[in-house]
Amino acid sequence: MNDDDPGKTHFGYQTVSESEKTERVGQVFHSVASRYDVMNDLMSMGIHRVWKRYTVERAGVRPGMRILDLAGGTGDLASAFAPRVGPKGQVVVCDINASMLQAGRDRLIDEGRVGNIDYVQADAEVLPYPDEAFDRITMAFGLRNVTRKENALAEMRRVLKPGGRVLILEFSQPVAPLRPAYDVYSFKLLPLMGKLVANDADSYRYLAESIRMHPDQETLAGLMRDAGLERVEYDNLTGGIVALHRATRL
């Protein structure tokens, strides 16, 4: 939020009302949902699968655990967690966007991932769960689209069991030598791929801008501590293009 203009926030490089951001982010993901997986593979040259696999390994999930995957999108993390928690565990795929949630549900059903996965349409800032409900909470490439990140982080802590972990995988700030090439890629090639593959250059231009407006590694770590999470640490992946932040509720 812009502290100098209450009720305003960022939609990419634009300053908009908080309600308008929520609506416009929703439109972006309704637009890209059907091509989201294809675009992820193209945009990252498949490396997003390595980042997500690393997140799954660092989560330390065990049989019987209850997992909340926020902004669960098309179900990449849920697909990996479901066999790990087993039939006595549960994975909840939670997304505010109905189109993304439907795409994920269809994909996971096609994979035969049924029985221990639930699907919930909900806002990460106002989670419909009681306190201390989950052993792990994950969020991959979703936090930067949340209007009030501090509210979402506070909700994560609230619904996390003592001793549980939060893992946030998100684009971040790359090391200096990578930045010029990364800027060319983000603002020239990414919208072009969006136009050619998804017929939607504007949505992918927003996604590039939203990455730049997202808090850097240390700032996000501070927001997590401010929300009451502890033992906050992060790993830079691919030169800081992406970071995995991890924290615990004690």
N, C-alpha and C positions, 0 to 999 in steps of 0.2 A: 504494500500500500504506500502511496505517496503521503508522507506525514504532513506536507505543506498543504494538502488538498484532501481533507477527509472524504471518504466515500469514493475516491478515485484509485485506480490501479493501472497496471500495464497490460496491454494486449499486444505482445511483441513490442515494437517501438512506439506504439500509440498509447496515449493516456485516455482511459475510458472509465465509465462508472463501473462499480463492482458487479452490478446486475448485468450490464452489457457484456462484460468479459465472460461471465458464466454462460450467457447465451451464445456468444460468438465462438467460444471454445467448443461448446456443444455442436455448433454447426460444422466446425472444422472436422471433428471426429465422426460425425454422421457422414460427412463427405468422403473421408478416407477409409472408413471401416472395411469396405469390401476389398480394398487393395493394400491394406495395412501390412500384412505379412510379406507380400511381394516387395513393397517399397522398403521395408526394413532390411531385407536381404540385399537389395540393390544399394541402398544408402550406406550401409555399413560393410558391404562386400562380405556379408555373412558373419562378421565379427560380433554382432549383437548376440549371437547364440553362445559365443565364448563368454561374454560378459555375464549373461544370465546363468550359464552353467557355473561360473565362479560364485555367483550369488547363492545359488542353491547349495553348493558345497560349504560355503561359509555359514549357512543358516543352521547347520547342525541339527537337522530335523530327525526325529526318532518316531518309531511306531506309536500310535495312540495320540499324537499331538494334534492340536487344533490350530490351523494356519489361516490367517486372513491376508489375502493378496489384494491389496488396494490398487485401483486403476488397472485391474487384472486383464483388461484388453482382450486379446485373442488367446489367452490361456497358456502362454509359454511356461511360466513358473508353475502354475497349477498342474500342468501336465507332468512336470518333474516331481512335484511334491506328493501327488496323489499316491503313487506306489510306495513312497517312503513312509507316509503316515499309516498306510495299511487300512484294513477294513474297520478297525476300531478308532481310527483318526478321522479328521475332517479337514477339507480345504474349502474355504469360502472365497469365491471369486466375486469381488465387489467393484463395480464401476458405475459412475454417474451417468454414463452414456449408453442408452439402450441399444444403439446400433453396434457398438463395440462389444457389449455384453452378449448380444445375440450371435455375433460372429465367433466369439470365444466358445459359447455354449455349443454351437453347431460343430465347431472343429473338435472339441473334446469328446462329444458324443460319437463323431465319426471315428475317433481314435479308440473308442471303447472305454474312455475314462468316465465311468458312471459308478454310482453307489456311494462314493465318499466325497463328492464335489457338489457344493451348492452354489447358486448364482443369485446375487442380490444387487439390485440397482439402488445405490445410495450415494450420498455426498460424503466425501472423506472428512469434511469439516463437522459433520453431525452424524456420527455413526449410530446405527440402531441396535446397539449391543450394550449389555450391562458391563459394569466395571470388571476388569480382570478376567476376560472371557477367552483370551487367546494366548498360546505359547509363543508364537512367532507372528510378526507382521512384516510383510514385504510390500514394496512399492517400486516398480521398475518404470522409469521414464514417464512418471505421472505427476510428480510433485510440482514441477515447474508450471503446470497448467492449473494448479489450485489457486483460487483467488486469495485466500488468507492462509498462507502456509503455517503460520503459528497456531491457528486453530486446528488444522489437520494434525500437526505434531502433538498437540495437547490431547487430542482424541486418541491418537495412537497409544500414548502413554496410559490413558485412562482404561482402555480396553485390554491392555497387555497385563498378563499375570506377573507377579513378582518373580524375578529371575528370567523372565522372557526377554526376547531380543527383537529389535526393530532393524530392518535392513532396507536402505533406500539406495537404489541404483539410478543414477541420473547423469545426464550430460553436465559437464563442468568446464573448468578453465584449463586449456592445455598449456603445456610448458611453452615458453617464449619462442623457441625455434620453430614450433609447429604452427604458430598463429597465422602468419601470412598465407600459407597454403590452405589452412583450415578456413580462413575467411573467404578465399576464392571458391572453395568447394561449397561452403554453406550458402553463399549469396548468389552464386552463378550457376553451379552445377545442380544443386539440390532443387531449386524451383524448376529448372529445365527438366529434370527427371520426373518431378511431380506433374508437369504439363504433359510429357510424352507418355507416361505410364498410367497415371491416375486422372489425367485431364483436369488437373487442379494445381496450378502453379501457386496460387495465393495461399492455400493451406500450408504448403511446404515452405513458403517464404515466412509465414508466421512461425512455423516450428523452428526455423533457423533463428529468427529474432528472439523467440522465447528462451532459447538456450543462452543467448547473450545476456538476457535480463535476469536469468536465474542466479541466485547467490553462489559465490565461489565456494571452494571447499571449506575454508575456515569459517566463512560467514554461516554456511549451513550447519556446520558443527556447533557453532554458537547458538543458533536457533534451537537446535535439538537439546542442548543443555538448558536453555531458558525454559523449554517445555517440561523440564523435570527429568529428562532422560540422563543416564549416567554411563560412565565408561565409553564415551563417544570417541570413535576413531574412524579413519577412512583410509581406503587404498585407492591410489590413482591407477587407472587402467588405460592402456594405449596412450601414454604420455599425458594423462590428465584430461583427455577428451571426455572420458567418463570417470566417475568416482563412485565407489561403493562405501556409503556411510553405515556404520553399525553402532548400536547403542543398546543398553540394558536398562530395564526397570528393576531396581533393587528393592 
